[in-house]
Amino acid sequence: MYPFKRYVEIGRVALVNYGKDYGKLVVIVDVVDQNRALVDAPDMVRSQMNFKRLTLTDIKIDINRVPKKKTLIDPMEKACVKNKWENSSWGRKLIVQKRQASLNDFGRFKLMLAKIKKAGMVRQELAKLKKEIAA
Amino acid sequence: MKKMELFDTLFWFYLWLQFHQYQVVGRAHPTESDEHPKIYRMKLWATNEFSDFWVLLNIFIKYFLRKLKKAKKSNSQVLTINEKNPTKIKNYGIWLRYQSCIGYHNMYKGYRDTTLNGVVKQMYTKMASRHRVRFPCIQIIKIVTIPAKLCKRDNSKQFHNSKIKFPLVVKKVRPPTRKLKTTYKASRPNLFM
C-alpha cells in the first residue's frame, strides 16, 4: 500500500499551522521549490509559504497552475471547501476547540453539567444492557 | 546568554539578513569641461544595516564610476535610490564572481523565487553555506529572469511541471507559537504524515 495519501499538488487545500496566518485554510497554487509553495486564499494576498508552515488536508480542488483570484474563488465555492472542512472531523474539532477556549465561567459550568448528564445517560443504558445479559 | 536576549539577537540577525534592492544612480559632478556627465545606474543589494549600505554606496562610487569615468568619491554625486518588488514565481539566473581563499572564480547559479530580492538572499545564503563565501566576497555580475526552457539546473527544472505532485515525507510537530515551546515532551512525537 502506498504510504502517502495527501500530496502537495496544485489545488491542494492546506491548513496554516504556524505564524501570522495560523488557522487559515489556503490553496496551494504553485510550487516555488522543494521547501516553498505559492499559496492563496480568498481573503489574503497571494504569497509564498514554507511547507513547514502548512499541514495538508484531504481536500483538493480542480484548478490550473497559478489561477487569477476570481478563477480561484469559483472552484472553491463549487467544491464547497469551507463546508467540507467544517463537516470533517478535523475541521469540527478545531471549531469546538475555539469555542471552548472562548467560554466564560458560566459557559464552562454549563458544559460541566452537560457532560455529567451525558455520562449519566450512557451509564444508565450500559446498566440496562448488563442487566439483560445477566438475566 | 539569557533566553530572551538570545531570541532578540536572533530576531535582529534575521531581520538583518533581509536583502533589499537599491538602485543607485550616480554621475560625476558636472564640471566646466563636462556639463552633463553620463548618468550611471547600478543595482545593489544591501541589508538593513546602515553601515552595509554606505559601504556599498562607496563601492559603487569608487569601483564603478572610477573605472568608467575617472570620478572619485569627492567629485561624484548620487542621484536616486529606490526599491522594487513583484509576485509571480520566476526562474532566475545569477552570474557572480566570488573570491575564495585561492583566488577569484566566476559562477552561474539558477534559482526559483518570486522576487529578485528573494533570489539574491537565496544566493548569498547558499554561497555562504556551500562555498563558505561571505557577503563582501561576492560580486553580482548579472541577474536575469529566464524562461523555463532555458533553465540549466535540474534542481529548478524539476519544478517546471504543471501537474506537479509530491508527498511531504516528514511531519514536524511544532507548537504554533514559540511561547508554547517546551524543552521536554511527555511522549515521543509521531513524525508520520
Contacts between the chains, C-beta under 8 A, distances in Angstrom:
chain1	res1	chain2	res2	distance
A	4	B	167	3.6
A	4	B	169	7.9
A	4	B	193	6.7
A	6	B	167	7.0
A	6	B	168	7.8
A	6	B	193	6.9
A	7	B	165	4.8
A	7	B	166	6.3
A	7	B	167	5.1
A	8	B	164	7.7
A	8	B	165	7.0
A	8	B	166	5.5
A	8	B	167	7.0
A	8	B	168	6.0
A	9	B	163	7.6
A	9	B	164	6.5
A	9	B	165	4.2
A	9	B	166	7.9
A	10	B	162	7.4
A	10	B	163	7.5
A	10	B	164	6.8
A	17	B	174	7.0
A	17	B	176	6.2
A	18	B	174	5.9
A	18	B	176	5.6
A	18	B	177	7.9
A	22	B	176	5.4
A	22	B	177	7.9
A	30	B	89	5.5
A	31	B	159	5.6
A	31	B	164	5.3
A	32	B	89	5.3
A	32	B	112	5.6
A	32	B	113	6.4
A	32	B	114	6.8
A	32	B	159	7.4
A	33	B	111	7.9
A	33	B	112	5.0
A	33	B	113	7.9
A	33	B	155	7.6
A	33	B	156	7.5
A	33	B	159	6.0
A	38	B	89	5.9
A	38	B	114	7.0
A	45	B	87	8.0
A	46	B	87	6.0
A	47	B	87	7.7
A	48	B	89	7.9
A	48	B	113	8.0
A	48	B	114	5.5
A	51	B	168	5.8
A	52	B	172	6.1
A	52	B	174	7.3
A	55	B	171	7.6
A	56	B	168	6.5
A	56	B	193	7.6
A	64	B	162	7.3
A	65	B	162	4.8
A	66	B	88	7.2
A	66	B	89	7.5
